[in-house]
Amino acid sequence: MLNFNRLSQQMRFIIEIDKLKHIERQSALTDGTRQENDSEHSWHIATMALLLSEYSNEIEIDLLKVIKMLLIHDLVEIDAGDTFLYDALGNSTKAKRENDAAQRIFGLLPDDQAKELHSLWLEYEARESPEARFAFALDAIQPLLLGFQNKGWSWKKHGVVKSQIVDKKEPIKIGSRDLWEYAHTLIKKAVEEGFLIDDGNC
């Protein structure tokens, strides 16, 4: 028999997360015509997981778990907004804003699903499993791919330099040494192409 209350809670959550389509990120699309939104970002990195799982540091990972993490990890930004990676002030309050958002948003679901998704989100944030570390690596490299393709659109807009990118992107290697090697190559090429300023600090 249909549990109408349960289905209503699930539908309420589904309607709520439609708001993710309105959360604008600092990364621009590859052609630089506009900034991407959070839902586009989440779809993109979930697809990347399907294609790139062979590059995880771990021989075997639970790919479905990785995809779940990538699809839900930015839902908190419905309330907390997208905090630019290189915004020191914004990042100082990010954890509290996002934790509060996680409580509210996942709390819309039936208890079992609320606990599962909230637990996955916390695991991703802590990078405490091979799946979380690989998901983080994908989340970190995707804006770099866009930035290279759009000729440093957001780097130029915000005055981001090479040492900042290396500092923030080097943790990719905890999930995938191969993807970090690729990312490091892109950073060097971005400098060579004039998309990124080499400040000589790394």
C-alpha positions in Angstrom: 0.0 0.0 0.0 1.2 3.5 -0.9 2.7 5.4 2.0 1.5 8.8 0.9 3.2 10.7 3.7 6.6 9.2 2.8 6.1 9.9 -0.9 5.0 13.5 -0.1 8.2 14.0 1.9 10.3 12.7 -1.0 8.5 14.9 -3.5 8.9 17.9 -1.3 12.7 17.3 -1.2 12.7 16.8 -5.0 11.0 20.1 -5.5 13.3 21.8 -3.0 16.5 20.7 -4.8 15.3 22.2 -8.0 16.6 25.4 -6.5 20.1 24.1 -7.1 19.6 25.2 -10.8 19.7 28.8 -9.6 22.9 28.7 -7.6 25.6 30.3 -9.8 29.2 29.1 -9.5 32.3 31.1 -10.2 33.4 28.7 -12.9 32.3 29.7 -16.4 31.3 27.2 -19.1 34.1 26.0 -21.5 33.1 28.7 -24.0 33.1 31.4 -21.4 29.7 32.7 -22.3 28.2 32.4 -18.8 28.9 30.9 -15.4 27.7 27.3 -14.7 25.2 26.5 -12.0 25.4 23.9 -9.3 23.1 21.4 -11.0 25.2 21.5 -14.1 28.3 21.1 -12.1 26.9 18.1 -10.2 25.7 16.4 -13.3 29.1 17.0 -14.9 31.2 15.5 -12.1 28.8 12.5 -11.7 29.4 11.7 -15.4 33.1 12.1 -14.9 32.9 9.5 -12.2 31.4 7.0 -14.6 34.2 7.6 -17.1 37.2 8.0 -14.8 36.9 5.6 -11.9 39.9 3.6 -13.2 42.1 6.5 -12.1 41.2 6.3 -8.4 44.1 5.5 -6.1 42.1 2.6 -4.8 41.9 -0.5 -7.0 38.2 -1.0 -6.1 35.8 1.7 -5.1 32.0 1.7 -4.8 31.2 3.7 -7.9 27.5 4.1 -7.0 28.5 5.6 -3.7 30.9 8.1 -5.4 28.1 9.1 -7.8 25.6 9.6 -4.9 28.1 11.8 -3.1 28.7 13.9 -6.2 25.0 14.4 -6.9 24.2 15.6 -3.3 27.4 17.3 -2.2 26.4 20.8 -3.3 22.7 20.6 -2.2 23.7 22.6 0.9 24.5 25.6 -1.4 20.8 26.1 -1.8 21.0 27.8 1.6 24.7 28.5 2.0 25.5 29.7 -1.5 28.6 28.8 -3.5 31.7 29.8 -1.6 34.5 30.7 -4.0 37.5 28.5 -3.4 39.8 31.5 -3.1 37.6 33.6 -0.9 39.3 33.5 2.5 36.5 35.4 4.4 33.7 33.3 2.8 35.6 30.0 3.6 35.9 31.1 7.3 32.1 30.7 7.8 31.5 28.0 5.2 31.4 25.0 7.5 28.7 26.4 9.8 26.6 27.7 6.9 26.7 24.3 5.1 26.2 22.2 8.2 23.0 24.2 9.1 21.9 23.8 5.5 22.5 20.1 5.5 20.3 19.7 8.6 17.4 21.5 7.0 17.6 20.2 3.5 18.2 16.5 4.2 15.7 16.8 7.0 13.0 17.2 4.5 13.3 13.5 3.6 11.9 10.5 5.4 14.2 9.6 8.3 16.0 6.7 6.7 16.8 8.6 3.5 17.7 11.8 5.5 20.2 9.8 7.6 21.7 8.1 4.5 22.2 11.3 2.5 23.4 13.3 5.4 25.9 10.6 6.3 27.1 10.5 2.8 27.5 14.3 2.8 29.5 14.2 6.0 31.7 11.4 4.7 32.4 13.4 1.6 33.2 16.5 3.5 35.6 14.6 5.8 37.2 12.7 2.9 37.3 9.7 5.2 36.8 7.0 2.7 38.3 6.0 -0.7 35.0 7.0 -2.4 35.0 10.4 -0.7 38.6 11.1 -1.6 38.0 10.2 -5.3 34.8 12.2 -5.4 36.7 15.2 -4.0 39.4 14.8 -6.7 36.7 14.9 -9.4 35.1 17.9 -7.8 38.4 19.7 -7.6 39.6 19.0 -11.2 36.4 19.9 -13.0 36.6 23.7 -12.4 40.3 23.5 -13.5 39.2 21.8 -16.8 36.6 24.5 -17.4 39.1 27.3 -16.5 41.7 26.0 -19.0 39.1 25.7 -21.7 37.7 29.2 -21.2 41.1 30.7 -21.1 41.2 31.5 -17.4 37.9 33.3 -17.2 37.4 33.2 -13.4 41.1 33.3 -12.6 41.4 36.6 -14.5 38.2 38.0 -13.0 39.4 37.3 -9.4 43.1 37.8 -9.9 43.9 34.1 -9.0 47.5 33.2 -9.6 49.4 29.9 -10.1 50.5 29.3 -6.5 46.9 29.6 -5.2 45.7 27.0 -7.7 48.5 24.6 -6.9 47.8 25.0 -3.2 44.1 24.3 -3.5 44.3 21.6 -6.2 47.2 19.5 -5.0 44.9 17.6 -2.6 43.5 16.0 -5.7 46.3 13.5 -5.3 44.7 12.0 -2.2 42.0 10.6 -4.4 43.9 10.2 -7.6 47.6 10.7 -8.3 46.9 10.3 -12.0 44.3 13.1 -12.0 46.7 15.3 -10.0 49.4 14.7 -12.6 47.0 15.7 -15.3 45.8 18.8 -13.4 49.4 19.9 -12.8 50.1 19.6 -16.5 47.1 21.8 -17.2 48.2 24.4 -14.7 51.6 24.6 -16.4 50.0 24.8 -19.8 47.7 27.6 -18.6 50.8 29.6 -17.6 52.5 28.9 -20.9 49.3 30.0 -22.8 49.0 33.2 -20.8 45.7 32.2 -19.1 47.3 32.2 -15.6 49.9 34.4 -13.9 52.9 32.6 -12.5 53.7 34.4 -9.3 56.8 32.3 -8.7 55.7 31.1 -5.3 55.5 27.4 -6.1 
